[in-house]
Amino acid sequence: MNIRIIAVGKLKEKYLKEGINEYLKRLKPLAKVEIIEVADEKEPVNASLAVEELVKEKEGEKILKHIRPESFMIALAIEGKQLSSQELADLLNKLALQGKSDLTLVIGGSLGLSDTVLQKADYKLSFSKMTFPHQLMRLILLEQIYRVFKINRGEPYHK
């Protein structure tokens, strides 16, 4: 399976980079995983809702440039469907059985994803009703992808 994670913003924190690199290393024999960073837009302090929407749209345009037409796109969004790890494993297994072996997961910036990106998504996934820093979400997402592969292979990691 080819997995592409498109994330807004540059990762700066060393501890997050180390965790992400660990999961990328673990995933290497299981799938081709690529992380694409798109630049975040600078948001003025106390920006109006209209300015925030403009920021999200500009980030969304950058994201959409990296979406392949054949790729199944999953947008990470608070309003998406919440799944257990087993349900996520079932979803990815079902996609693979349907021949959808190219998967793109999208993590928005600090304001979330634009409506344009959300409308183009094949699936909207929520990890929680809580808000997580988008940089930390990369690590959480990679850990869950690794967990999915272990579940689908019947291996004991997920217990």
Backbone bond lengths (Angstrom), bond angles and torsions (degrees), N, CA, C in turn:
res aa  C-N    CA-C-N  psi(-1)  N-CA   C-N-CA  omega(-1)  CA-C   N-CA-C  phi
1 M - - - 1.445 - - 1.525 109.00 -
2 N 1.338 115.79 139.17 1.458 122.07 175.14 1.516 107.85 -99.81
3 I 1.318 116.10 121.55 1.456 121.58 -178.60 1.516 108.89 -121.03
4 R 1.317 114.88 126.18 1.450 121.60 178.67 1.521 106.82 -118.61
5 I 1.311 116.97 129.34 1.456 121.79 174.57 1.522 106.52 -110.87
6 I 1.324 115.19 118.90 1.457 120.02 177.36 1.521 106.34 -104.07
7 A 1.314 116.23 122.97 1.463 121.42 -175.51 1.514 110.33 -130.10
8 V 1.314 115.42 137.56 1.461 121.08 177.59 1.526 108.79 -82.85
9 G 1.324 116.09 131.90 1.456 121.51 175.68 1.507 113.33 97.64
10 K 1.304 114.42 156.35 1.459 121.81 179.77 1.519 109.13 -94.48
11 L 1.301 115.46 135.54 1.458 121.20 178.96 1.530 108.85 -80.91
12 K 1.330 115.98 126.06 1.462 120.43 -176.51 1.521 113.02 -113.16
13 E 1.314 117.38 -31.75 1.460 121.46 -172.17 1.528 111.00 -72.63
14 K 1.320 115.75 125.99 1.460 122.01 -176.78 1.529 111.62 -61.40
15 Y 1.336 117.20 -43.04 1.457 119.96 -177.20 1.533 111.59 -64.19
16 L 1.336 117.81 -34.01 1.459 120.51 176.93 1.530 110.65 -70.73
17 K 1.330 116.16 -41.34 1.467 120.34 177.89 1.525 110.58 -59.77
18 E 1.342 116.33 -42.26 1.469 120.31 -179.79 1.530 110.82 -64.04
19 G 1.322 116.97 -43.53 1.463 120.71 178.69 1.518 111.79 -64.33
20 I 1.313 116.68 -43.62 1.461 121.51 179.15 1.520 110.23 -62.96
21 N 1.327 117.00 -44.45 1.465 120.11 178.78 1.522 111.87 -62.38
22 E 1.330 117.00 -35.33 1.471 120.48 177.58 1.533 110.49 -62.82
23 Y 1.330 117.07 -46.28 1.466 119.03 -179.57 1.524 112.15 -71.66
24 L 1.319 118.10 -33.34 1.467 119.72 174.72 1.525 110.03 -62.21
25 K 1.341 116.25 -39.82 1.473 120.96 178.14 1.535 110.12 -64.23
26 R 1.332 117.24 -44.07 1.461 120.92 179.51 1.529 112.01 -64.74
27 L 1.329 115.95 -33.41 1.467 120.37 -177.23 1.525 113.10 -80.91
28 K 1.322 117.06 -17.71 1.470 121.49 -173.97 1.537 113.31 -50.49
29 P 1.347 119.58 -45.48 1.468 117.94 179.80 1.534 113.57 -76.42
30 L 1.322 117.61 -9.20 1.462 121.40 -173.42 1.523 113.89 -102.41
31 A 1.331 116.88 -31.49 1.463 120.87 -175.79 1.523 109.16 -163.02
32 K 1.322 114.78 160.30 1.461 120.00 172.77 1.528 105.93 -90.07
33 V 1.330 115.94 115.02 1.462 121.01 -177.56 1.522 109.08 -118.99
34 E 1.319 114.91 130.31 1.462 121.39 -179.05 1.531 107.84 -129.38
35 I 1.327 116.25 137.92 1.458 120.85 174.91 1.526 108.36 -111.48
36 I 1.323 115.34 125.65 1.457 121.53 178.29 1.524 107.63 -113.37
37 E 1.316 115.84 121.42 1.460 120.62 176.62 1.519 108.87 -96.97
38 V 1.327 116.20 132.31 1.460 120.23 171.74 1.526 107.45 -113.11
39 A 1.302 115.60 144.51 1.468 120.06 -176.08 1.522 111.06 -64.86
40 D 1.317 114.37 138.96 1.460 118.40 175.41 1.523 108.79 -83.01
41 E 1.313 115.13 154.89 1.460 121.80 177.67 1.524 108.67 -88.86
42 K 1.289 115.87 140.87 1.464 119.49 178.30 1.527 108.68 -73.73
43 E 1.314 114.36 129.52 1.460 121.11 -177.98 1.528 109.18 -108.69
44 P 1.323 116.98 125.64 1.468 118.60 178.49 1.532 110.93 -64.16
45 V 1.323 116.41 149.56 1.459 121.29 176.04 1.524 108.21 -62.15
46 N 1.330 116.42 139.52 1.472 122.38 -179.66 1.526 112.17 56.96
47 A 1.328 116.42 40.66 1.462 120.92 179.85 1.526 110.14 -65.92
48 S 1.316 115.40 147.39 1.463 120.76 176.36 1.529 108.69 -73.55
49 L 1.330 116.34 165.96 1.462 120.56 177.36 1.525 110.91 -59.85
50 A 1.317 116.65 -37.34 1.468 120.58 179.42 1.529 110.78 -63.66
51 V 1.319 117.26 -41.62 1.466 121.22 178.71 1.529 109.47 -67.18
52 E 1.331 117.62 -41.50 1.467 120.83 177.78 1.528 110.66 -60.12
53 E 1.333 117.24 -41.52 1.469 120.63 177.93 1.525 110.79 -63.49
54 L 1.319 116.64 -39.24 1.466 121.34 178.01 1.526 110.50 -63.08
55 V 1.323 116.77 -42.42 1.467 121.82 177.37 1.526 109.87 -59.84
56 K 1.332 116.84 -47.60 1.470 120.62 -179.86 1.530 111.31 -62.63
57 E 1.328 117.12 -39.40 1.467 120.53 179.34 1.527 111.11 -64.30
58 K 1.334 116.99 -42.55 1.470 120.14 179.03 1.527 110.39 -63.69
59 E 1.336 116.82 -43.48 1.466 120.07 176.95 1.527 110.04 -64.17
60 G 1.327 116.28 -38.52 1.462 121.23 179.14 1.522 112.30 -61.25
61 E 1.326 117.09 -40.60 1.466 120.98 177.45 1.520 110.72 -59.81
62 K 1.327 116.25 -41.54 1.474 120.59 178.78 1.525 110.80 -65.49
63 I 1.319 116.50 -40.40 1.470 121.18 178.92 1.525 110.12 -62.19
64 L 1.328 116.38 -49.96 1.467 121.11 -173.86 1.524 112.79 -62.65
65 K 1.325 117.82 -24.53 1.468 120.71 177.17 1.530 111.65 -63.25
66 H 1.338 116.84 -22.09 1.468 121.24 -176.34 1.531 113.23 -101.41
67 I 1.320 117.62 1.82 1.466 120.77 -179.14 1.520 108.71 -86.99
68 R 1.308 116.10 121.04 1.464 120.78 176.85 1.524 108.63 -80.76
69 P 1.326 118.01 141.60 1.470 120.57 -177.76 1.530 113.33 -58.53
70 E 1.325 117.26 -33.11 1.467 120.83 -177.63 1.526 113.45 -84.15
71 S 1.309 116.92 -5.92 1.460 121.11 -175.12 1.528 111.47 -82.30
72 F 1.323 115.98 140.33 1.465 122.01 172.68 1.519 105.94 -83.19
73 M 1.334 116.42 120.70 1.460 120.17 -173.36 1.520 111.11 -103.71
74 I 1.330 114.64 126.03 1.462 121.91 175.24 1.523 107.69 -113.88
75 A 1.331 115.76 120.16 1.464 121.12 177.70 1.518 108.50 -96.46
76 L 1.321 116.72 130.73 1.463 120.62 174.25 1.522 107.50 -83.98
77 A 1.316 115.21 117.96 1.466 120.43 -174.43 1.522 109.01 -149.67
78 I 1.317 116.16 139.53 1.468 121.26 -179.39 1.522 110.69 -55.40
79 E 1.339 117.07 -36.10 1.463 120.40 -177.49 1.533 113.29 -82.73
80 G 1.329 117.12 3.60 1.458 121.10 179.43 1.523 112.10 -76.01
81 K 1.318 115.31 -177.59 1.464 121.94 -179.38 1.527 109.29 -82.08
82 Q 1.316 115.63 133.25 1.462 120.47 176.46 1.526 108.55 -89.60
83 L 1.322 115.66 131.33 1.460 122.22 -179.01 1.518 109.97 -125.26
84 S 1.311 115.64 151.08 1.461 119.65 169.04 1.534 107.04 -76.06
85 S 1.310 117.16 168.97 1.469 120.41 176.63 1.523 110.19 -60.50
86 Q 1.327 117.36 -39.84 1.471 121.49 178.65 1.531 110.71 -63.73
87 E 1.335 116.79 -41.91 1.472 119.93 178.89 1.520 111.32 -66.47
88 L 1.327 117.82 -36.67 1.466 120.56 176.09 1.530 109.55 -66.00
89 A 1.320 116.91 -40.50 1.463 120.80 176.78 1.527 110.30 -61.05
90 D 1.326 116.96 -42.54 1.465 121.39 178.37 1.529 111.22 -63.01
91 L 1.341 116.46 -41.94 1.465 120.45 179.32 1.522 110.86 -61.72
92 L 1.336 117.00 -48.30 1.468 119.50 -177.94 1.526 110.94 -67.97
93 N 1.316 117.57 -34.04 1.454 121.21 176.29 1.528 110.15 -65.00
94 K 1.321 116.55 -44.00 1.468 121.99 178.39 1.528 110.40 -60.92
95 L 1.338 117.03 -43.87 1.460 120.56 178.36 1.529 110.83 -60.71
96 A 1.328 116.35 -43.47 1.469 120.60 179.58 1.531 110.53 -62.19
97 L 1.326 116.66 -41.27 1.471 120.81 179.47 1.525 111.59 -66.61
98 Q 1.328 116.68 -26.63 1.464 121.39 177.60 1.529 111.43 -85.11
99 G 1.336 116.86 3.11 1.454 121.21 178.74 1.521 113.99 83.25
100 K 1.312 116.50 12.31 1.469 120.48 178.46 1.519 108.19 -92.47
101 S 1.322 115.11 84.29 1.468 120.02 -174.41 1.526 112.54 -98.63
102 D 1.332 116.91 1.30 1.451 121.19 177.61 1.525 106.82 -112.50
103 L 1.329 115.39 114.73 1.454 121.61 -173.22 1.520 109.72 -123.58
104 T 1.334 116.29 133.01 1.461 121.46 176.00 1.517 108.24 -121.65
105 L 1.327 116.16 125.76 1.464 121.80 175.49 1.518 107.69 -111.31
106 V 1.328 116.10 134.84 1.459 120.51 -173.47 1.520 110.58 -118.63
107 I 1.339 114.98 126.88 1.465 122.41 176.18 1.523 107.18 -113.38
108 G 1.317 116.40 121.10 1.456 121.13 -179.75 1.510 112.17 -76.16
109 G 1.308 114.62 -179.76 1.460 121.52 177.43 1.516 111.27 -83.88
110 S 1.299 116.42 -162.57 1.463 120.89 -175.33 1.529 112.97 -64.79
111 L 1.323 117.30 -20.14 1.473 120.83 178.41 1.524 112.58 -96.32
112 G 1.324 116.69 -5.20 1.460 120.12 -177.78 1.519 111.17 97.95
113 L 1.324 115.47 -160.57 1.459 121.70 -177.31 1.520 111.10 -104.75
114 S 1.318 115.20 151.06 1.460 120.38 177.93 1.527 109.90 -70.20
115 D 1.319 115.37 158.08 1.464 120.45 176.12 1.522 110.63 -60.22
116 T 1.315 117.37 -35.07 1.463 121.45 179.81 1.528 110.86 -60.78
117 V 1.322 116.90 -46.21 1.465 120.86 178.76 1.526 109.84 -65.04
118 L 1.314 116.76 -44.94 1.472 120.38 -179.04 1.524 111.35 -61.25
119 Q 1.316 117.42 -38.24 1.469 120.89 179.86 1.516 112.00 -68.94
120 K 1.323 117.22 -30.85 1.468 120.68 -179.17 1.531 112.48 -83.10
121 A 1.317 116.69 -12.78 1.465 120.47 -178.18 1.527 110.51 -67.33
122 D 1.334 115.43 141.48 1.462 121.14 174.32 1.521 110.64 -79.83
123 Y 1.329 115.58 -22.88 1.463 120.63 -177.21 1.519 107.60 -155.33
124 K 1.324 115.72 142.21 1.471 120.61 176.12 1.525 107.35 -114.50
125 L 1.319 115.06 124.64 1.457 122.29 -175.76 1.519 109.85 -117.60
126 S 1.329 115.44 133.21 1.460 120.81 175.80 1.518 108.77 -116.25
127 F 1.307 116.63 133.45 1.455 120.60 176.19 1.521 111.30 -86.79
128 S 1.329 116.40 -19.92 1.456 119.92 -178.16 1.519 108.31 -178.17
129 K 1.327 116.20 162.45 1.463 119.31 171.27 1.529 109.94 -78.07
130 M 1.318 115.71 -12.97 1.462 120.06 177.23 1.528 109.62 -76.68
131 T 1.308 115.99 159.44 1.459 121.86 176.85 1.523 108.70 -98.47
132 F 1.343 115.41 132.19 1.465 121.48 177.07 1.524 108.38 -115.38
133 P 1.331 118.24 149.87 1.465 119.43 172.65 1.533 108.90 -59.76
134 H 1.321 116.31 135.87 1.463 118.39 -175.51 1.525 112.44 -63.54
135 Q 1.342 118.03 -26.48 1.462 119.55 176.83 1.539 110.36 -69.24
136 L 1.318 117.21 -42.01 1.465 121.45 178.45 1.525 110.86 -65.84
137 M 1.326 116.41 -31.08 1.465 120.70 -178.69 1.518 111.52 -60.53
138 R 1.323 117.52 -31.30 1.474 120.11 177.84 1.519 110.62 -59.93
139 L 1.333 115.45 -45.81 1.464 120.27 -179.63 1.527 110.81 -65.47
140 I 1.313 116.80 -45.52 1.464 121.02 179.32 1.527 109.88 -60.69
141 L 1.319 117.03 -44.16 1.460 121.15 -179.86 1.527 111.72 -62.06
142 L 1.320 116.81 -46.19 1.473 119.91 179.48 1.528 111.39 -62.68
143 E 1.336 116.83 -39.35 1.462 119.44 177.73 1.519 110.05 -62.25
144 Q 1.325 117.54 -41.23 1.462 120.65 -179.86 1.531 111.63 -68.84
145 I 1.317 117.63 -36.83 1.469 120.17 176.36 1.525 109.36 -62.81
146 Y 1.325 116.36 -43.73 1.469 120.03 177.19 1.531 109.97 -60.93
147 R 1.307 116.72 -44.73 1.470 122.09 179.23 1.533 110.20 -59.45
148 V 1.331 116.90 -41.78 1.466 121.92 178.66 1.526 110.49 -57.59
149 F 1.317 116.82 -46.74 1.462 119.82 -179.56 1.530 110.78 -63.62
150 K 1.323 116.78 -40.43 1.465 119.68 178.77 1.528 110.77 -65.03
151 I 1.329 117.34 -42.92 1.465 121.38 177.63 1.524 109.72 -60.17
152 N 1.322 116.44 -50.33 1.468 120.38 -176.13 1.526 113.12 -67.46
153 R 1.320 117.07 -19.56 1.475 120.92 176.33 1.526 111.70 -94.32
154 G 1.335 116.15 -1.50 1.464 119.98 -179.91 1.507 113.29 71.57
155 E 1.315 116.92 25.50 1.465 121.30 -178.68 1.538 110.16 -94.30
156 P 1.316 118.22 156.06 1.470 121.40 -168.08 1.525 118.12 -79.67
157 Y 1.314 120.78 0.22 1.465 121.41 -175.69 1.526 113.90 -53.13
158 H 1.313 117.12 -39.75 1.464 121.26 -171.15 1.509 115.22 -75.99
159 K 1.311 119.06 -3.90 1.465 120.76 -175.80 1.510 111.60 -78.27
